């Protein structure tokens, strides 16, 4: 099997379609999924597309063969006229046989079309166009999706989806806050690594950093499914799920909304965080690089809240309690004793 299967390769693969719809070739595709974990999101999307394909009937095309038989019968009756045209009675009988044959075959067509169920065949999927939003360090961006949903995307994050936006599926790397337009007939799915978050209309935050996926529900209700480990559960408002990469277990806890979603309102919060982690967050938020000189204890912790403040202001506040000095030159921050 080809290693680098793309979305269209999967959709038009008869073997993949059989696996999705009838469970055939299951061993083959389950092995492919295990050997290519990086394809999890694309395979999930292809499955959704195959499941929504419509069908058409070709029974009218098959009836053409019967129509051909009608014309053949007429031709055969016409050819016999040269042998029986001498007597009027024979001529009348000839016409009777001709039209009787037409009537019988026409009735046969109608009966077959009425009785025979249509054979279904695939209609080719429409042409999907990939749309993506890449947010670099030092920026936040907001995007309105074709269905009316709004997504605020954090720095160093990527959002991908297809147009037409059906099914409503988003692929996320990094962090984003979702305000989903309610549509009970068309669920909204956020795919991160092997985790699917399914909603119909709600607000929630998804963070995929540091070898974890954290889903925090602000309002509404979501269903979370780990497709790699066959784990599924629901969240209620005020609950956060934490799933560690490559592990089947998960943790559900309560959360303080501002601590988790404050980033979208330019609020930076530290809760007993190590300096090393704080500097990494500031690199992403402000688009800078930190250089740490010897003599700095990166394991010491700090707690604080800064709303819509400059990088210099934040570092001044932290430096008083953490006992360090700093300099900022262009996009480089130097920390020294």
Kinemage of the C-alpha trace (Angstrom):
@kinemage 1
@onewidth
@group {chain A} dominant
@subgroup {mainchain}
@vectorlist {calphas} color= white
{ca unk a 1} P 0.000 0.000 0.000
{ca unk a 2} L 1.182 3.509 -0.808
{ca unk a 3} L 2.622 5.117 2.354
{ca unk a 4} L 1.715 8.773 1.793
{ca unk a 5} L -2.005 8.516 1.068
{ca unk a 6} L -3.689 11.902 0.700
{ca unk a 7} L -7.322 12.780 1.467
{ca unk a 8} L -8.465 12.259 -2.122
{ca unk a 9} L -6.554 8.964 -2.353
{ca unk a 10} L -8.471 7.675 0.652
{ca unk a 11} L -11.880 8.914 -0.530
{ca unk a 12} L -11.604 7.300 -3.975
{ca unk a 13} L -10.040 4.042 -2.742
{ca unk a 14} L -12.559 1.189 -3.151
{ca unk a 15} L -10.804 -0.718 -0.368
{ca unk a 16} L -11.079 2.277 1.990
{ca unk a 17} L -14.761 2.742 1.091
{ca unk a 18} L -15.437 -0.943 1.782
{ca unk a 19} L -13.702 -0.665 5.147
{ca unk a 20} L -15.721 2.397 6.171
{ca unk a 21} L -19.110 1.124 4.967
{ca unk a 22} L -18.893 -2.651 5.318
{ca unk a 23} L -15.927 -3.348 7.597
{ca unk a 24} L -14.013 -5.157 4.848
{ca unk a 25} L -10.193 -5.093 4.717
{ca unk a 26} L -10.263 -4.105 8.408
{ca unk a 27} L -6.902 -5.703 9.230
{ca unk a 28} L -5.219 -3.876 6.351
{ca unk a 29} L -6.501 -0.408 7.330
{ca unk a 30} L -6.097 -0.860 11.082
{ca unk a 31} L -2.460 -1.750 10.444
{ca unk a 32} L -2.074 1.347 8.241
{ca unk a 33} L -3.546 3.553 11.009
{ca unk a 34} L -1.143 2.109 13.589
{ca unk a 35} L 1.881 2.514 11.332
{ca unk a 36} L 0.980 6.093 10.360
{ca unk a 37} L -0.251 7.953 13.469
{ca unk a 38} L 0.464 11.245 11.709
{ca unk a 39} L -2.410 10.401 9.325
{ca unk a 40} L -5.024 10.028 12.106
{ca unk a 41} L -6.716 13.361 11.419
{ca unk a 42} L -6.784 12.884 7.641
{ca unk a 43} L -8.183 9.348 7.941
{ca unk a 44} L -10.932 10.570 10.304
{ca unk a 45} L -11.896 13.298 7.835
{ca unk a 46} L -11.916 10.862 4.907
{ca unk a 47} L -14.174 8.488 6.891
{ca unk a 48} L -16.670 11.308 7.502
{ca unk a 49} L -16.669 12.241 3.820
{ca unk a 50} L -17.196 8.655 2.633
{ca unk a 51} L -20.042 8.228 5.129
{ca unk a 52} L -21.835 11.286 3.702
{ca unk a 53} L -21.517 10.382 -0.004
{ca unk a 54} L -24.859 10.254 -1.907
{ca unk a 55} L -25.937 7.641 -4.455
{ca unk a 56} L -27.648 7.309 -7.833
{ca unk a 57} L -29.504 4.537 -9.644
{ca unk a 58} L -28.589 3.099 -13.022
{ca unk a 59} L -31.759 1.021 -13.503
{ca unk a 60} L -32.873 3.282 -16.369
{ca unk a 61} L -29.521 2.628 -18.049
{ca unk a 62} L -30.147 -1.138 -17.761
{ca unk a 63} L -33.599 -0.720 -19.311
{ca unk a 64} L -31.904 0.332 -22.577
{ca unk a 65} L -31.135 -3.315 -23.217
{ca unk a 66} L -34.860 -4.091 -23.079
{ca unk a 67} L -35.636 -1.215 -25.430
{ca unk a 68} L -33.112 -2.675 -27.855
{ca unk a 69} L -34.971 -5.983 -27.674
{ca unk a 70} L -38.216 -4.165 -28.581
{ca unk a 71} L -36.659 -2.729 -31.740
{ca unk a 72} L -35.202 -6.125 -32.613
{ca unk a 73} L -38.620 -7.748 -32.250
{ca unk a 74} L -40.208 -5.084 -34.454
{ca unk a 75} L -37.532 -5.635 -37.087
{ca unk a 76} L -38.097 -9.385 -37.024
{ca unk a 77} L -41.857 -8.929 -37.452
{ca unk a 78} L -41.316 -6.441 -40.311
{ca unk a 79} L -39.001 -8.847 -42.138
{ca unk a 80} L -41.670 -11.553 -42.035
{ca unk a 81} L -44.090 -9.300 -43.917
{ca unk a 82} L -42.451 -10.179 -47.252
{ca unk a 83} L -43.543 -13.776 -46.789
{ca unk a 84} L -47.165 -13.265 -45.673
{ca unk a 85} L -48.403 -10.194 -47.513
{ca unk a 86} L -50.441 -12.229 -50.043
{ca unk a 87} L -53.538 -12.537 -47.926
{ca unk a 88} L -55.199 -9.709 -46.029
{ca unk a 89} L -55.829 -11.932 -43.047
{ca unk a 90} L -52.147 -12.675 -42.826
{ca unk a 91} L -51.347 -8.946 -43.063
{ca unk a 92} L -53.786 -8.179 -40.215
{ca unk a 93} L -52.260 -10.969 -38.124
{ca unk a 94} L -48.798 -9.611 -38.821
{ca unk a 95} L -49.742 -6.172 -37.491
{ca unk a 96} L -51.412 -7.716 -34.467
{ca unk a 97} L -48.278 -9.715 -33.600
{ca unk a 98} L -46.091 -6.652 -34.078
{ca unk a 99} L -48.024 -4.427 -31.671
{ca unk a 100} L -48.622 -7.250 -29.230
{ca unk a 101} L -44.864 -7.758 -29.014
{ca unk a 102} L -44.360 -4.055 -28.344
{ca unk a 103} L -47.058 -4.039 -25.669
{ca unk a 104} L -45.716 -7.160 -23.924
{ca unk a 105} L -42.136 -5.917 -23.832
{ca unk a 106} L -43.194 -2.441 -22.677
{ca unk a 107} L -45.174 -3.982 -19.827
{ca unk a 108} L -42.120 -6.083 -19.025
{ca unk a 109} L -39.955 -2.970 -18.726
{ca unk a 110} L -42.456 -1.318 -16.415
{ca unk a 111} L -42.634 -4.393 -14.210
{ca unk a 112} L -38.845 -4.686 -13.953
{ca unk a 113} L -38.393 -1.004 -13.153
{ca unk a 114} L -41.045 -1.280 -10.461
{ca unk a 115} L -39.806 -4.525 -8.891
{ca unk a 116} L -36.041 -4.285 -9.197
{ca unk a 117} L -34.239 -2.289 -6.493
{ca unk a 118} L -31.709 0.202 -7.848
{ca unk a 119} L -28.062 -0.763 -7.831
{ca unk a 120} L -26.193 1.951 -5.994
{ca unk a 121} L -22.930 3.407 -7.133
{ca unk a 122} L -20.804 6.163 -5.735
{ca unk a 123} L -21.073 9.742 -6.836
{ca unk a 124} L -17.663 11.360 -6.826
{ca unk a 125} L -17.066 13.657 -3.887
{ca unk a 126} L -16.982 17.380 -4.685
{ca unk a 127} L -13.632 19.144 -4.876
{ca unk a 128} L -12.568 20.127 -1.364
{ca unk a 129} L -10.224 23.088 -0.971
{ca unk a 130} L -7.995 23.212 2.107
{ca unk a 131} L -7.987 26.479 4.065
{ca unk a 132} L -5.438 27.121 6.801
{ca unk a 133} L -4.605 29.822 9.321
{ca unk a 134} L -1.062 29.937 10.714
{ca unk a 135} L -0.538 32.306 13.630
{ca unk a 136} L 3.137 33.142 14.339
{ca unk a 137} L 4.659 33.943 17.740
{ca unk a 138} L 3.684 37.337 19.088
{ca unk a 139} L 0.202 37.413 17.507
{ca unk a 140} L -3.419 36.429 18.138
{ca unk a 141} L -5.914 36.065 15.301
{ca unk a 142} L -9.682 35.678 15.069
{ca unk a 143} L -11.410 33.875 12.192
{ca unk a 144} L -15.098 33.542 11.347
{ca unk a 145} L -15.877 30.176 9.763
{ca unk a 146} L -18.357 29.651 6.895
{ca unk a 147} L -21.010 28.336 9.333
{ca unk a 148} L -20.905 31.481 11.499
{ca unk a 149} L -18.706 30.023 14.259
{ca unk a 150} L -15.871 32.170 15.607
{ca unk a 151} L -12.403 30.935 16.572
{ca unk a 152} L -9.709 32.918 18.358
{ca unk a 153} L -6.311 31.345 17.660
{ca unk a 154} L -3.342 31.720 20.011
{ca unk a 155} L 0.258 32.382 18.990
{ca unk a 156} L 2.235 29.534 17.365
{ca unk a 157} L -0.939 27.683 16.380
{ca unk a 158} L -2.395 26.346 13.153
{ca unk a 159} L -6.015 25.873 12.106
{ca unk a 160} L -7.089 23.845 9.043
{ca unk a 161} L -10.488 23.121 7.468
{ca unk a 162} L -12.027 22.460 4.087
{ca unk a 163} L -14.420 24.359 1.871
{ca unk a 164} L -17.191 23.479 1.466
{ca unk a 165} L -17.303 23.372 5.275
{ca unk a 166} L -19.297 20.135 5.433
{ca unk a 167} L -18.869 18.203 7.585
{ca unk a 168} L -18.011 20.928 10.120
{ca unk a 169} L -14.523 19.680 10.993
{ca unk a 170} L -11.501 21.667 12.204
{ca unk a 171} L -7.897 20.483 12.640
{ca unk a 172} L -5.936 22.245 15.367
{ca unk a 173} L -2.308 22.364 16.439
{ca unk a 174} L -1.572 24.678 19.358
{ca unk a 175} L -4.368 26.501 21.166
{ca unk a 176} L -7.700 28.075 20.203
{ca unk a 177} L -10.953 29.265 21.759
{ca unk a 178} L -14.129 28.177 19.941
{ca unk a 179} L -17.528 29.892 19.944
{ca unk a 180} L -19.544 27.417 17.865
{ca unk a 181} L -22.714 28.357 15.981
{ca unk a 182} L -25.526 26.058 17.125
{ca unk a 183} L -26.651 23.478 14.547
{ca unk a 184} L -28.002 20.218 15.962
{ca unk a 185} L -28.202 18.643 12.482
{ca unk a 186} L -24.535 19.272 11.702
{ca unk a 187} L -22.193 18.564 14.648
{ca unk a 188} L -18.942 20.499 14.913
{ca unk a 189} L -15.733 18.479 15.432
{ca unk a 190} L -12.289 19.669 16.512
{ca unk a 191} L -9.550 17.133 15.716
{ca unk a 192} L -6.244 17.333 17.601
{ca unk a 193} L -3.776 14.439 17.245
{ca unk a 194} L -5.978 11.395 17.994
{ca unk a 195} L -8.568 13.387 19.995
{ca unk a 196} L -11.971 14.333 18.543
{ca unk a 197} L -14.085 16.943 20.364
{ca unk a 198} L -17.708 16.879 19.142
{ca unk a 199} L -20.206 19.696 19.812
{ca unk a 200} L -23.381 21.174 18.299
{ca unk a 201} L -23.137 24.691 19.750
{ca unk a 202} L -20.968 25.799 22.657
{ca unk a 203} L -17.857 27.655 23.869
{ca unk a 204} L -14.666 25.875 24.837
{ca unk a 205} L -10.862 26.094 24.819
{ca unk a 206} L -8.506 23.472 23.346
{ca unk a 207} L -4.769 23.381 24.085
{ca unk a 208} L -2.444 20.748 22.566
{ca unk a 209} L 0.917 21.895 23.945
{ca unk a 210} L 3.442 20.053 26.144
{ca unk a 211} L 2.520 16.482 25.078
{ca unk a 212} L -1.028 16.940 26.351
{ca unk a 213} L -4.460 17.861 25.052
{ca unk a 214} L -6.561 19.970 27.418
{ca unk a 215} L -10.218 20.695 26.663
{ca unk a 216} L -11.948 23.249 28.922
{ca unk a 217} L -15.710 23.713 28.523
{ca unk a 218} L -17.129 27.177 29.254
{ca unk a 219} L -20.750 26.587 28.229
{ca unk a 220} L -22.823 23.957 26.461
{ca unk a 221} L -21.725 20.332 26.287
{ca unk a 222} L -19.021 18.413 24.435
{ca unk a 223} L -18.196 14.778 23.747
{ca unk a 224} L -14.528 13.834 23.728
{ca unk a 225} L -13.225 10.734 21.958
{ca unk a 226} L -9.686 9.367 21.909
{ca unk a 227} L -9.751 7.336 18.681
{ca unk a 228} L -6.329 5.809 19.338
{ca unk a 229} L -7.277 4.267 22.686
{ca unk a 230} L -11.070 3.938 22.167
{ca unk a 231} L -11.882 6.235 25.098
{ca unk a 232} L -15.020 8.399 25.094
{ca unk a 233} L -16.627 10.731 27.663
{ca unk a 234} L -18.615 13.974 28.041
{ca unk a 235} L -17.852 17.302 29.728
{ca unk a 236} L -20.157 19.765 31.463
{ca unk a 237} L -19.545 23.525 31.857
{ca unk a 238} L -16.702 24.284 34.246
{ca unk a 239} L -14.959 20.946 33.585
{ca unk a 240} L -11.585 20.424 31.933
{ca unk a 241} L -10.267 17.163 30.484
{ca unk a 242} L -6.534 16.487 30.328
{ca unk a 243} L -5.292 13.696 28.050
{ca unk a 244} L -1.604 12.811 27.854
{ca unk a 245} L -0.180 11.854 24.442
{ca unk a 246} L 0.135 8.082 23.826
{ca unk a 247} L -1.667 7.201 27.062
{ca unk a 248} L -5.177 5.809 27.460
{ca unk a 249} L -5.943 7.452 30.819
{ca unk a 250} L -7.420 10.935 31.239
{ca unk a 251} L -8.284 13.349 34.043
{ca unk a 252} L -11.392 15.517 34.489
{ca unk a 253} L -11.161 18.488 36.869
{ca unk a 254} L -12.693 21.917 37.462
{ca unk a 255} L -10.896 25.041 36.248
{ca unk a 256} L -10.795 28.791 36.784
{ca unk a 257} L -11.984 30.320 33.513
{ca unk a 258} L -9.634 33.311 33.448
{ca unk a 259} L -6.616 31.116 34.137
{ca unk a 260} L -7.392 28.981 31.084
{ca unk a 261} L -8.978 31.396 28.608
{ca unk a 262} L -7.491 34.725 29.750
{ca unk a 263} L -4.953 34.609 26.912
{ca unk a 264} L -7.658 35.561 24.388
{ca unk a 265} L -8.178 38.828 26.297
{ca unk a 266} L -4.412 39.496 26.574
{ca unk a 267} L -4.238 38.382 30.212
{ca unk a 268} L -1.046 36.575 31.295
{ca unk a 269} L -1.399 34.525 34.481
{ca unk a 270} L 1.245 32.521 36.360
{ca unk a 271} L 0.290 30.128 39.138
{ca unk a 272} L 3.365 28.797 40.912
{ca unk a 273} L 5.058 28.296 37.533
{ca unk a 274} L 8.760 27.687 37.085
{ca unk a 275} L 10.802 30.470 35.497
{ca unk a 276} L 11.774 28.178 32.637
{ca unk a 277} L 8.107 27.641 31.731
{ca unk a 278} L 7.307 31.339 32.140
{ca unk a 279} L 10.108 32.371 29.766
{ca unk a 280} L 8.916 29.846 27.183
{ca unk a 281} L 5.372 31.273 27.372
{ca unk a 282} L 6.680 34.832 26.995
{ca unk a 283} L 8.705 33.815 23.931
{ca unk a 284} L 5.512 32.592 22.245
{ca unk a 285} L 3.299 35.480 23.380
{ca unk a 286} L 5.690 38.315 22.447
{ca unk a 287} L 7.626 36.718 19.588
{ca unk a 288} L 11.065 36.999 21.212
{ca unk a 289} L 13.967 34.692 22.127
{ca unk a 290} L 15.382 34.373 25.647
{ca unk a 291} L 19.082 33.931 26.376
{ca unk a 292} L 19.743 32.723 29.920
{ca unk a 293} L 23.138 33.456 31.453
{ca unk a 294} L 24.671 31.137 34.115
{ca unk a 295} L 23.606 31.718 37.681
{ca unk a 296} L 19.839 31.881 37.091
{ca unk a 297} L 17.694 29.349 38.957
{ca unk a 298} L 15.108 28.378 36.359
{ca unk a 299} L 13.355 26.002 38.765
{ca unk a 300} L 12.140 28.714 41.144
{ca unk a 301} L 8.422 29.509 40.859
{ca unk a 302} L 6.406 32.694 40.470
{ca unk a 303} L 2.711 33.662 40.644
{ca unk a 304} L 1.191 36.811 39.155
{ca unk a 305} L -1.425 38.343 36.850
{ca unk a 306} L -0.754 40.865 34.062
{ca unk a 307} L -3.503 42.304 31.894
{ca unk a 308} L -2.588 43.834 28.546
{ca unk a 309} L 0.950 44.709 29.706
{ca unk a 310} L 4.222 45.066 27.790
{ca unk a 311} L 6.966 42.442 27.983
{ca unk a 312} L 9.220 44.890 29.825
{ca unk a 313} L 6.529 45.537 32.440
{ca unk a 314} L 6.039 41.809 33.073
{ca unk a 315} L 9.774 41.089 33.361
{ca unk a 316} L 10.215 43.953 35.803
{ca unk a 317} L 7.478 42.512 38.008
{ca unk a 318} L 8.945 38.992 37.942
{ca unk a 319} L 12.558 40.106 38.384
{ca unk a 320} L 11.890 41.720 41.778
{ca unk a 321} L 10.871 38.444 43.411
{ca unk a 322} L 12.997 36.085 41.253
{ca unk a 323} L 16.139 38.234 41.720
{ca unk a 324} L 17.455 38.598 38.187
{ca unk a 325} L 18.188 41.392 35.732
{ca unk a 326} L 17.320 41.589 32.038
{ca unk a 327} L 17.933 43.492 28.841
{ca unk a 328} L 15.828 43.626 25.682
{ca unk a 329} L 17.483 44.281 22.324
{ca unk a 330} L 15.387 43.921 19.181
{ca unk a 331} L 13.839 40.449 19.553
{ca unk a 332} L 16.349 39.042 22.067
{ca unk a 333} L 15.843 39.066 25.839
{ca unk a 334} L 18.898 38.374 27.983
{ca unk a 335} L 18.445 37.215 31.588
{ca unk a 336} L 21.448 37.518 33.911
{ca unk a 337} L 22.161 37.667 37.687
